[in-house]
Amino acid sequence: MALFISIILSILLGFLLFVMGPIVGGILAFGIIVGCLFRGLSLLNDIHKRISKVTPKPDRAREAYENYLKEKEAEEQG
């Protein structure tokens, strides 16, 4: 239902922009598109910040030490 309402509103907005003329309609359409792109970019940035807080950052020194211990154990057993 929300998609149908969105489609109808988009049709009305497109018709309104078409009636306003090429200059005013083009400027408004450009503003709407760029505004949506910037809003999407800011939402992606917010999602990235929230996810980076939740997931731990990999510690290269610990990983290297664990790999060293695994290799050492493999050499002792093999």
Residue frames relative to the residue before (quaternion, step in Angstrom):
aa qw qx qy qz dx dy dz
M 1.0000 0.0000 0.0000 0.0000 0.00 0.00 0.00
A 0.6564 0.5043 -0.3160 0.4635 3.57 0.97 -0.85
L 0.6236 0.5363 -0.3398 0.4561 3.58 1.07 -0.70
F 0.6430 0.5231 -0.3186 0.4598 3.57 0.97 -0.84
I 0.6531 0.4991 -0.3074 0.4795 3.60 0.95 -0.86
S 0.6397 0.5228 -0.3209 0.4632 3.58 1.01 -0.81
I 0.6458 0.5125 -0.3212 0.4659 3.60 0.98 -0.80
I 0.6600 0.5052 -0.3077 0.4631 3.58 0.91 -0.90
L 0.6685 0.4872 -0.3067 0.4710 3.60 0.92 -0.85
S 0.6313 0.5245 -0.3336 0.4637 3.60 1.05 -0.69
I 0.6271 0.5244 -0.3319 0.4708 3.57 1.03 -0.76
L 0.6661 0.4997 -0.2994 0.4657 3.58 0.93 -0.90
L 0.6521 0.5042 -0.3130 0.4718 3.57 0.99 -0.82
G 0.6466 0.5163 -0.3176 0.4630 3.59 0.98 -0.80
F 0.6506 0.4997 -0.3144 0.4776 3.57 0.97 -0.81
L 0.6433 0.5214 -0.3156 0.4634 3.59 0.98 -0.84
L 0.6653 0.4864 -0.3033 0.4784 3.59 0.95 -0.83
F 0.6295 0.5343 -0.3269 0.4597 3.59 1.07 -0.73
V 0.6714 0.5015 -0.2927 0.4605 3.58 0.99 -0.85
M 0.6360 0.5692 -0.3316 0.4018 3.62 1.02 -0.73
G 0.5709 -0.5829 0.4009 0.4166 3.58 1.10 -0.46
P 0.6589 -0.5624 0.3283 0.3767 3.55 -1.19 0.43
I 0.6776 0.4957 -0.3179 0.4405 3.61 0.93 -0.76
V 0.7233 0.4227 -0.2519 0.4844 3.59 0.67 -1.09
G 0.6654 0.5046 -0.3024 0.4595 3.58 0.93 -0.88
G 0.6534 0.5141 -0.3082 0.4624 3.57 1.00 -0.79
I 0.6527 0.5034 -0.3160 0.4699 3.56 0.98 -0.83
L 0.6697 0.4879 -0.3014 0.4717 3.58 0.92 -0.87
A 0.6478 0.5099 -0.3220 0.4654 3.60 0.95 -0.83
F 0.6368 0.5189 -0.3222 0.4705 3.58 0.99 -0.82
G 0.6572 0.5143 -0.3044 0.4592 3.57 0.95 -0.87
I 0.6515 0.5099 -0.3153 0.4649 3.57 0.98 -0.82
I 0.6815 0.4901 -0.2957 0.4560 3.59 0.86 -0.94
V 0.6828 0.4731 -0.2962 0.4714 3.59 0.85 -0.92
G 0.6276 0.5349 -0.3359 0.4553 3.60 1.03 -0.73
C 0.6530 0.4989 -0.3099 0.4782 3.58 0.99 -0.80
L 0.6458 0.5177 -0.3241 0.4582 3.60 0.98 -0.78
F 0.6715 0.4811 -0.3033 0.4750 3.60 0.92 -0.85
R 0.6296 0.5192 -0.3386 0.4684 3.60 1.02 -0.73
G 0.6516 0.5087 -0.3121 0.4683 3.59 0.96 -0.81
L 0.6421 0.5195 -0.3153 0.4673 3.56 1.03 -0.79
S 0.6683 0.4856 -0.3101 0.4706 3.59 0.94 -0.81
L 0.6314 0.5160 -0.3367 0.4709 3.61 1.05 -0.66
L 0.6399 0.5114 -0.3249 0.4727 3.59 1.00 -0.77
N 0.6355 0.5189 -0.3240 0.4710 3.58 1.02 -0.77
D 0.6496 0.5110 -0.3119 0.4686 3.59 0.99 -0.82
I 0.6439 0.5089 -0.3186 0.4744 3.59 0.97 -0.83
H 0.6408 0.5261 -0.3240 0.4556 3.59 0.97 -0.84
K 0.6604 0.5048 -0.3120 0.4601 3.59 0.92 -0.86
R 0.6726 0.4933 -0.3057 0.4591 3.60 0.94 -0.83
I 0.6731 0.4867 -0.3052 0.4658 3.59 0.95 -0.82
S 0.6572 0.5153 -0.3275 0.4419 3.60 0.96 -0.77
K 0.6108 0.5287 -0.3599 0.4668 3.62 1.17 -0.42
V 0.6833 0.5047 -0.2852 0.4438 3.58 1.02 -0.80
T 0.7443 0.3834 -0.2232 0.4992 3.58 0.83 -0.95
P 0.4305 -0.6995 0.4982 0.2779 3.58 -0.90 0.83
K 0.4601 -0.6651 0.5141 0.2859 3.53 -1.12 0.69
P 0.4854 -0.6727 0.4606 0.3159 3.60 -0.91 0.80
D 0.2772 -0.7460 0.5875 0.1467 3.53 -1.00 0.93
R 0.3396 -0.7883 0.4786 0.1850 3.57 -0.33 1.26
A 0.6330 0.5328 -0.3433 0.4446 3.56 1.01 -0.72
R 0.6618 0.4929 -0.3094 0.4726 3.59 0.94 -0.84
E 0.6454 0.5166 -0.3228 0.4608 3.58 0.96 -0.82
A 0.6553 0.5038 -0.3163 0.4656 3.58 0.94 -0.85
Y 0.6506 0.5100 -0.3154 0.4660 3.60 0.98 -0.82
E 0.6586 0.4986 -0.3112 0.4699 3.60 0.95 -0.84
N 0.6373 0.5088 -0.3269 0.4776 3.60 1.02 -0.75
Y 0.6280 0.5341 -0.3287 0.4608 3.58 1.03 -0.77
L 0.6692 0.4911 -0.3048 0.4671 3.58 0.93 -0.89
K 0.6412 0.5161 -0.3290 0.4628 3.61 1.00 -0.77
E 0.6592 0.4989 -0.3068 0.4716 3.59 0.95 -0.82
K 0.6474 0.5186 -0.3154 0.4608 3.55 1.01 -0.80
E 0.6537 0.4956 -0.3114 0.4797 3.59 0.99 -0.81
A 0.6398 0.5206 -0.3269 0.4613 3.58 1.02 -0.79
E 0.6497 0.5081 -0.3181 0.4675 3.62 1.00 -0.74
E 0.6642 0.5050 -0.3086 0.4567 3.59 1.00 -0.81
Q 0.6971 0.4510 -0.2786 0.4827 3.58 1.03 -0.76
G 0.7481 0.4327 -0.2181 0.4534 3.58 1.00 -0.75
